[in-house]
Amino acid sequence: MTCSLASEGCAQPAKAAQEAAEAIGWRVQIIDGKDTADTQNAAVQQALALGPDGIITFAINPTAIQGSLELARSQAVKVIASSATESDLVDFSNIPSLQTWVDSGSLLADYAIVKTEGDVKALVLHDTGFDVLEPQHQAFIDRLDECDTCEILEDQNFTFADLATSVPRLVQQMAQRHPDFNTFYIDYDYAVPSVLQGLRAIGAEGKIVLGSDGTSAAIQLIRDGGGQSATTAYALAWIGWADIDAMNRIFAGESPDPATEVLTRKLIDQQVALDQNIDGLWNGDVDFEAAYLKMWGWSSDPQTAPAFDASSTGPVDSRRRRCGDGDTPVRMRLLCRPGPGRNCVRLRSGRAAGT
């Protein structure tokens, strides 16, 4: 269940989790939380009506849907709150970890310090609707406080619902009150276009504009010099795969903690994006999908792909087919369960693909 399918930073991990779960034979349905606590509570109720074994929420504060989560617990439904603060209301909520959120804010502050040669004059906008963003926001402020020649000129709050309406105007007002600012921080990439809209309206361009998440739109803006200077990116799909790993561990009666230990952040500016050819979503610099599938019981031959027999019979789903002796070559790598009539999942461009 996503905070909102409209936001790629929220939707992409959910879609990746669906991909990962279906690759190992689970049945999955994505439900849109549609931005507000009321619609997110309704989404949990809708999910519970389907009789699930588990629910994963993305970027939704557990306290905002407490009643629904208590109902889920009473029905023995396992719940992971991904991209949320730690909470006793759910079975796990440390994906990504607190430390990676702190690192994200510190990295953005370090970037601004370097780019301004220690003369940061920052305007800050913080979304109070996502508790998990507070450590990042605070880390940005704390790191700038350590810089004797840096200054936070103004720190204001907003909510997701304000983005299309009041945020551009608020950005204009902040910039007009502090015409000497050189850096603008906002918590996540989806909000950056609203910042750029406000700055362009008053001719305050050419500033350092910072966001976080690593959405494809943000990376395109950064590559093209379109107004955003840098982002601290997660491999958004990796979050979804890590969530499925955590849920799998919970179902097995194991600790889900190892599922979060591998996730990292990467600071991406124009030079990094161009030099490392990051175009679209950052993939984490590793083939994490193949690693997860292998850990979950698949095997891989890195040299050749086995033949793929599309005419094979037997019960299969939309993501698994038989590896046989057919004469149709596969133009991508296959990962297969060992044994006679092996079940296979195809990986294409670093993503598990259906057929």
Summary of the structure (lengths in Angstrom):
residues: 355
radius of gyration: 22.0
end to end distance: 25.1
largest distance: 71.3
contacts: 1217
relative contact order: 0.12
helix: 41%
strand: 18%
